[in-house]
Amino acid sequence: MPKSKRNRAVTLSKTKKKGKEQKQSLVDAIREAVEHYSSIYVFSFENMRNLKFKEFREQLKSSSRFFLGSNKVMQVALGRSVGDELRPGIRKVSKVLRGNTGLFLTNLPKEEVLRLFNEFEEYDFARTGSNAAEKVERKEGPLVEFTHEMEPFLRKQGMPVRLNKGVVELVSDFVVCEEGKPLSPESARILRLLGIKMATFRLHLICRWSPEDFELYAEGMDDSDVESS
């Protein structure tokens, strides 16, 4: 009987080697890009949506390049001190690569970059665990937005519903979510069914580096945060 592929042993050394190669590939790609683009930006993100981000990246691929990955690996690529920085002053970029951040390398004018990032905003359904942007509740009575086939599913999500002559109705008032409180899996599903989008995918510029200067955009940060070598 042929052996199952699922039962094949994978050595740890092989796994580690693959991870190391991926990190080195990211380092090499960033270093190569630094030579081809005139400016480097660090941006942060909230409520990341991969599909929307991919569309934005495709829109700018002729003039720019994005990098997302381990902050430490990106710092290594750029250099973290005067002694190992790739270009003079570029270590300052490494200093602000913290949390949910990425690199944006581009040949676009600064004014164009600022406009693009300031205008970028995509709405989507909130996910489990995210904080509700507002209170959502439904009053006792018919739920005309749902068909009768949805009644069992709604009941499983905790809604006090019943069928009344083929119409789904709430037998008592029901709070789907409270403003500022984390969404449960059930609340997230109900909001999606109701068509209520609470998540906003945004990108925020933190800083800009070019061979001529360095600018900080993030509130609460100043030059002292990035000046140490």
CORBELVEN-V285064 format. One record per helix or strand of 2 or more residues. SS is the DSSP state (A for helix, B for strand). FROM is the first residue (numbers start at 0). LEN is the number of residues. If there is no record, write none. Layout:
# CORBELVEN-V285064
SS_FROM_LEN ; SS_FROM_LEN
This chain:
# CORBELVEN-V285064
A_4_3 ; A_11_23 ; B_38_8 ; A_49_10 ; B_63_4 ; A_70_8 ; A_90_5 ; B_100_6 ; A_109_10 ; B_121_3 ; B_135_3 ; B_140_2 ; A_147_9 ; B_160_4 ; B_166_4 ; B_173_4 ; A_184_10 ; B_198_12 ; B_213_3 ; A_222_3
